[in-house]
């Protein structure tokens, strides 16, 4: 199975991650996170597979996150409300996301991605 690489082309971190994937001969399918943002079911599966808290899937430095004042609102939202919110707008989702059969990597930290080799 090829990895699924969700990215935003204007994001420099996403471009670095894509270069890393190419340089390390990792097979992947690229998906634009804004136009084809994750749906609720995908997010549920990926959050569970990642073992990370839902908050790690939010793009906390993004304009939409800040405009919606989510820093103050998320602690009072249920998991399902947070997942539905993430699924509503690709700009809310931390990028890049790399989804494989057994793991989900959120953001790009080369030392964490080394496990894919």
C-alpha positions in Angstrom: 0.0 0.0 0.0 1.2 3.5 -0.8 1.3 6.1 1.9 -1.2 8.9 1.7 0.4 12.3 1.8 -1.9 15.2 2.6 -0.3 18.5 1.9 -0.8 22.1 1.0 1.4 23.1 -2.0 2.1 26.6 -0.6 3.4 25.2 2.7 7.2 25.1 2.9 7.1 22.4 5.5 5.0 20.3 3.2 7.5 20.8 0.3 10.3 19.7 2.7 8.4 16.6 3.6 7.7 15.8 0.0 11.3 16.2 -0.9 12.2 13.9 2.0 9.7 11.3 0.8 11.2 11.5 -2.7 14.8 11.4 -1.5 14.0 8.3 0.5 12.1 6.5 -2.2 8.9 6.3 -0.2 5.9 5.4 -2.3 3.0 7.8 -1.7 -0.1 9.3 -3.2 -0.4 13.1 -2.8 -3.7 14.7 -1.8 -4.3 18.4 -1.5 -5.5 18.9 2.1 -7.5 22.1 1.3 -9.5 20.8 -1.7 -9.8 17.2 -0.5 -9.8 17.6 3.3 -10.2 14.6 5.5 -13.7 13.5 6.4 -15.0 12.5 9.8 -14.5 8.8 9.3 -10.9 9.2 8.0 -10.1 11.5 11.0 -11.5 9.1 13.5 -9.4 6.3 12.1 -6.3 8.3 11.8 -6.5 9.8 15.3 -7.0 6.4 16.7 -4.1 4.9 14.7 -1.8 7.8 15.6 -2.3 7.4 19.3 -2.1 11.2 19.5 -4.6 13.5 21.2 -7.1 15.2 18.8 -5.5 18.6 19.5 -2.3 17.5 17.7 -4.4 17.4 14.5 -5.3 21.1 14.6 -3.2 23.6 12.8 -2.8 25.8 15.8 -0.7 28.4 14.0 -3.2 28.8 11.1 -5.4 31.9 10.6 -8.7 29.9 10.7 -7.8 28.4 14.1 -7.0 31.9 15.4 -10.0 33.5 13.8 -12.3 30.9 15.4 -10.6 31.4 18.8 -10.2 27.6 19.1 -7.5 27.9 21.7 -10.3 28.9 24.1 -13.1 26.8 22.7 -11.5 23.3 22.1 -11.2 22.4 25.8 -15.0 22.7 26.1 -15.8 20.7 23.0 -16.4 16.9 22.8 -14.1 14.7 20.8 -16.9 14.3 18.2 -17.4 18.1 17.9 -13.6 18.6 17.5 -13.4 15.9 14.8 -16.5 17.4 13.0 -14.8 20.8 13.1 -11.5 19.4 11.7 -13.5 17.7 8.9 -15.2 21.0 8.0 -12.1 22.9 6.8 -8.8 21.5 5.5 -7.0 24.7 6.8 -7.8 23.6 10.3 -5.8 20.3 9.9 -2.1 20.2 10.8 0.0 19.5 7.7 1.5 17.6 6.3 -0.2 14.3 7.3 1.3 11.0 6.2 -1.0 8.0 6.6 0.4 4.5 6.2 -1.2 1.1 7.0 0.0 1.2 10.6 0.8 4.8 11.5 -0.1 8.4 11.0 2.5 11.1 11.1 1.3 14.6 11.9 3.6 17.5 10.8 7.1 17.0 9.5 9.9 16.1 11.8 12.5 14.2 9.8 13.7 12.2 12.9 10.1 10.9 13.4 9.7 10.0 9.7 13.0 7.9 9.7 10.8 5.0 10.9 9.4 4.8 7.3 12.7 3.7 5.8 
